[in-house]
Amino acid sequence: MTHPALIRRDHLSTALRLAADGLPVLPLRKGKLPFANCPACLYTSCGGRPHMKTHGPCTCLAPCHGWAAATTDPWTLNSPCWAAVWQEAAGVAYYPGGAGLTVVDLDHDDAVVWARATLPATRTVRTTRGQHWIYQGTMPSSNGVRDGVDIKSTMAYARWRGPGCGALTALPFEVRALAVKEPAPVQPVPHAFTGHVQSATGACRHRSPAFLERGIAMAVQRINEASTGIHAAVYATFLAVLSVHGRCGCLTEDHIARLFTVAQAKGESARHCSDAWSNALTRLGL
């Protein structure tokens, strides 16, 4: 049986090795949680430690403020303030955003199957129940973007499970689209032209119905030909259509219905179509 003291020293050794490679690290207690703030920092009464810096509102050198305590400084990791913490540590975590990384945390087998069919291949790390897919690039973190899938990048931490295998891939649109905030449920077919800014004459500024028809036909083809990442492809297509035709008042319910029909034929639900459309409207300020 491995002695607990050896395990704790191993956690510190792992942290120092990762820090030397440029990965900001912090200790975890039981339950995969960061250590609680010290009394002086309790409830961020010290003002907090923004952007993972040891200077600013908070000058405490203890591992406080969760992800913001992550550091690559070997002196801090070996400091007396951290010594007692390493004696109790149950694991090592790292701050992905601080290393320019994004972790897609897949919490069960179904999530892994979904990722293999939807996301570009990248470095993968086995976890207790699933996998971490690691991409090069940062984005806002978000939990529960779909069943069993969390995004850990800026202002979040991920438990170190080993180096994994495979080459890092640049953070793709399919992952960024997962963290887009979903609007409240709306009617299956939204009224695209209600509240839109129209031209002074009320006529389509493109002057040619054929231009709109080609655009809708291309959008339908783009959705129909998508083989992976259907949700992201539908959102991107809706965004493209609205960016060109959303303000001129030329879109009708028939055009929207054609887009929704092909999206649902590819497996999207009516609600996902409505949410994607509403989200595109919001993104463009329409």
ABEGO torsion letter per residue (X at the ends): XBBAAAAAAAAAAAAAAAAAAGBBBBBBBBGGBBBBBBAAABGGAAGEBBGGBABEABABABBBGEAAABBABAAAAABAAAAAAAAABAEBBBBAAAAGBBBBBBABAAAAAAAAAABBBBBBBBBAABBBBBBBEBBBBBBGABBGBBBBBBGBBBBBAEAEBEBBBBBBAAAAAAABBBBBBBBABBBAABGBBBBAAGBBAAGBAAAAAAAAAAAAAAAAABABGAAAAAAAAAAAAAAAAAAAGABBAAAAAAAAAAAAAAGBBAAAAAAAAAAAAAAAGX
